[in-house]
Every structure is written in structure tokens, then in C-alpha cells.
Amino acid sequence: MQRITIAPDYEISRVIRGGWQLAGGHGAIDGDSAVEDMIAFADAGITTFDCADIYTGVEELIGRFRVTYGNLRGQEALSRIRVHTKFVPDLAVLPRISKAYVEGVIDTSRKRLNLDCLDLVQFHWWAYDIQGWLQTAGWLKELHEAGKIGQISGTNFDTEHVQAIIGSGVPFTSLQLQYSLLDRRPEKRMVALSQEKSFALLCYGTVAGGFLGDRWLGQSEPEHPLENRSLTKYKLIIDDFGGWDLFQALLSTLRRIADRHGTDIATIASTAMLTKPGVAAVIVGARNRDHLRSNLAIADTALSQGDMAEIDAILAQSKPLDGDVYALERDREGRHGSIMKYNLNKGEQK
């Protein structure tokens, strides 16, 4: 597994195990099996795990995994494990947010994850029209200085607001953002800023909730309602990208490339993102270890210039998605924003 340094003395695997599919709403989870799956990922070299305070039960599961892994493999092996969580204050809390609230949620994550100092915290703010986001970033910096947070990062902020956070003196290690062959909004401005200010891009959505996979090749366009909110979300992206026919052309192209490399469509779709400037890692959602081999192949597959040229020829026919990073999703009355859930944080509100 390839590894990359994104801050001094801070190294991660270039494939990150996502935790959203272990949260509520994705079916029953057996805790013991989930921990065994995480051990398999870590042993295979995928040593970085992504979660959030709003992913119900996931921080606790990763905390169990950390304790178990240290007991089984020793402290040196445990030291290579990185856990990236998020701080996502509820929309309803934003107008009255306080440092005590922020610290309370961070302390809850520390307890759940069995970490005195959180490895990396990704800050999200639902609504720019509600003041407080820059002050809250400053409070996270104070918690960093107090030894409760290692790396400060963001998730789903646009270019203007990332510039403001960095400009205020907050150390900024990375930005988690939606970035895929279907959604190239980061290429408008964010990629250039990440290179200028030396922060890493961590990509989610690289397989579009499963749409960028062999299951959908040659299939008729699905009708609403789709089976889960993730598919609903990414079907909207496909519509904006250029529609189902162009999407099928992209899948066919990815399948030809996958055949040449002896792998699958999803692997090629994620591998392609690792070739992009500024991208340090891709986040793969996984309920278990069923796709571990293909997850490992993401970093092992070397795409040629010809492979990328074939992909680019299809992408050239697509329509650019509107706005900067996460702008569509921030319109709470719009097609993309109306399916979001804005009040999921169960942290202690003080």
C-alpha cells in the first residue's frame, strides 16, 4: 500500500477506509465482525480510517479496534494507525455555538476513540450565512494547542472559506471533499489553492455510491425512489454530469481499461483520482472486507497516459457541475441540498 506524508511526522495510507457504511441506516452491524474487518484492513496496509462524530456508533467501533489491534500487534503497529474523524455541529446549534460546546464534542470523540489526542479532525459548517465558522476554527486551533487535536482539517468547505481559515492562522492539513470523474468542481479553484497552501485533498465519492461500478454497466436508467440516500445523491450528480447515456459511455471506457489491468471499474475510477494533482488519498466506503483485494489494487494499479486520455475524451463531453466545492449541496431548498440531514450530532450540547 502506498503511503504519503501530509504533515510533519504524519503519514497516511493512500487508500482510506471509510466508516459511513458502518453507521445507522445501513443495516445491522456486528461489532466483533466489524473490528475483525478493520484488523484485516490494517494488516493489509490500509492503516487510515475515516469516521465522524455524527456517524452513529462508528467512533466507538474504531475505538474498540484500536485497543484490540494494540493488544494483538503491539504498540509499534498501533502507532501506524491514523483515525480521521469530523466535527460536525448541528445546523440548529450554529447560531449559539460556543467553545464549551466544541470542546465537549471533541472530548466525546476522544473518549469514543480511546485517544488522548485526536489524530485529525475535519471541521464542517452547514451554513455560511450563520456567523461563527471562523471563530469555531479558532477554537479548534486552541484545542490543538491544548493537545486535544493533532491535525486540523476541513470537510466540504469551498475555496473562499478555506482561504479565510488559513489566512486567520489556523494550521490546515487537509480538506476532505467530493471529487470524482463525475464531479470535478475542485478543479475550478480548490486544487490550485491546495498546492499553493500545501494542504492535502482527501477524496470521497470516487465510486459515486457504487454507480461507478460493474453492477451498473449496461443497465437501464433507474427510477426514483432509489434504494438509499447515497444512490439518490449520486444519481443527481450523474444527471448534472450529462445524463445516463454519457454515464454509460464512461462506464464502458472504464471497463475496457479495467480489462487491460485485470481489475474492475470501481478500482479504475478511484485509481484515476490518485493521479490528480493535490490528491493525497481516496476514501473507500466498506461495510466489511469483501472488497479488500480490490481496495488494495487502487494504489497498485498504474494507469498509462493512454488510459487517462481515453477517460478524458469522455469527460470532455460532460457538463461542468455548477459552483465551487459543495455549493450545490449547501442550497437546502435545491435538488442536492434537500436530501441532506443537518442535525445528526449527538454530542453534549453545552
Sequence and secondary structure as in RCSB ss.txt:
>XXXX:A:sequence
MQRITIAPDYEISRVIRGGWQLAGGHGAIDGDSAVEDMIAFADAGITTFDCADIYTGVEELIGRFRVTYGNLRGQ
EALSRIRVHTKFVPDLAVLPRISKAYVEGVIDTSRKRLNLDCLDLVQFHWWAYDIQGWLQTAGWLKELHEAGKIG
QISGTNFDTEHVQAIIGSGVPFTSLQLQYSLLDRRPEKRMVALSQEKSFALLCYGTVAGGFLGDRWLGQSEPEHP
LENRSLTKYKLIIDDFGGWDLFQALLSTLRRIADRHGTDIATIASTAMLTKPGVAAVIVGARNRDHLRSNLAIAD
TALSQGDMAEIDAILAQSKPLDGDVYALERDREGRHGSIMKYNLNKGEQK
>XXXX:A:secstr
  EEEEETTEEEESEEEE GGGSTTS    HHHHHHHHHHHHHHT  EEE  TTSTTHHHHHHHHHHHHHHHH H
HHHTT EEEEEE   TTTGGG  HHHHHHHHHHHHHHHT SSEEEEEE  S TTSTTHHHHHHHHHHHHHTTSEE
EEEEES  HHHHHHHHHTT    EEEEE SSS  GGGTTHHHHHHHHT EEEEE TTGGGTSSGGGTT     SS
 SSHHHHHHHHHHHHHT HHHHHHHHHHHHHHHHHHTS HHHHHHHHHHTSTTEEEEEEE SSSTTHHHHHHHHH
    HHHHHHHHHHHTTS   SSSTTHHHH TTSTTGGG       S   
